[in-house]
């Protein structure tokens, strides 16, 4: 039983009401997180927040039951971005935080992830301790009774607290007066807080994706569908478009011309400004192996350097903490400004770019010129199993063949998704048509060998 695993690269995730995203497992996770953090003889408390998907009600109540059954209190904040829950956990001196969200996935999925009291995601060691509790029956025989049972109550001002926190990351001497901003909240956790933040700082705000109904989160909106926002930005003659994902920890920007800027461009703009102001620790930006070669070139030209880590915002955070770096992130739009917060925060990331626009009095399209992207193609293949690519000869041979053709003018990177049954084939090079053919060439072999229809 000890070999069983619940946690992936970002918490526990799956189809809601199907193992492991069941009421039973959610209750056990609640009991486990309470047990793991209940180390002292005092009253303990855990924060629970969620996004807007329908199954959140079911899983939230199951988590509450599990936590309270262990004699720990619960503070419910309702729909709030993941970084907001991390902030509330730390601000309220809670023992841990729980986020019920499947991030950018559609509504039928859900997930559960945890934060420690300092606002950082749990290390592998604590996740293993939680799994041991569930699968090895490592729980105390005595259960609390009478007044020792936990209670649950709502934090009614959580949204206001987080709005103030996010605004404090924006320079106090600046405003957003005169800027027209279109915000796409993906019908997710940002739908209340994001428009409020930009409006209170003085911007004219046009909001879309702010009508969640439990089923429309991430549905043809938000950071996965930035072309929708790009069209509106051009129609409204806005200065910038800001697209969040369902739980608000990632962001994609649209410039005034309708061009889409991903996390690499956002990091380039912010890192280079921080280098000039001598605010980038060790002149180092932490990125993942998925980031574009153009980002490395831009940072090097500005006098800095990049450090590469494996895919996943937790990998980025761990390296940043280890090396005492203060900026890092992923191409997907997870950007971490450790001077301001402990996890990826789409609102705070957008505010940092907006502050540079205001300071330099430049359009976003002009700021984005600091980086020239190499063409990059990403092909996803649904798989029935996740075998080592090096042990699948036809796949390994095609990867090697593409690497030989690219030589030093590009790169290929093939990996499995940590949260979905997908193989991701990324090829980067100078000729977009050529690298698309290369990516399809590798994907074809994967599909034949381990694809769902293979």
NORTAZI-V89048 format. One record per run of one state. SS is the DSSP state (~ for helix, > for strand, _ for the rest). FROM is the first residue (numbers start at 1). TO is the last residue. If there is no record, write none. Layout:
BEGIN
SS_FROM_TO + SS_FROM_TO
END
This chain:
BEGIN
__1_7 + >_8_8 + __9_10 + >_11_15 + __16_22 + ~_23_37 + __38_44 + >_45_50 + __51_55 + ~_56_68 + __69_72 + >_73_79 + __80_81 + ~_82_91 + __92_95 + >_96_100 + __101_108 + >_109_116 + __117_120 + >_121_121 + __122_123 + ~_124_135 + __136_145 + ~_146_148 + __149_151 + >_152_154 + __155_157 + ~_158_167 + __168_179 + >_180_184 + __185_192 + ~_193_200 + __201_203 + >_204_208 + __209_221 + ~_222_236 + __237_239 + >_240_244 + __245_250 + >_251_254 + __255_259 + >_260_261 + __262_262 + ~_263_276 + __277_280 + ~_281_283 + >_284_288 + __289_292 + ~_293_301 + __302_304 + >_305_309 + __310_312 + ~_313_323 + __324_326 + >_327_329 + __330_334 + >_335_337 + __338_345 + ~_346_360 + __361_363 + ~_364_370 + __371_374 + >_375_383 + __384_388 + ~_389_391 + __392_392 + ~_393_409 + __410_410 + >_411_416 + __417_421 + >_422_429 + __430_431 + ~_432_450 + >_451_451 + __452_454
END
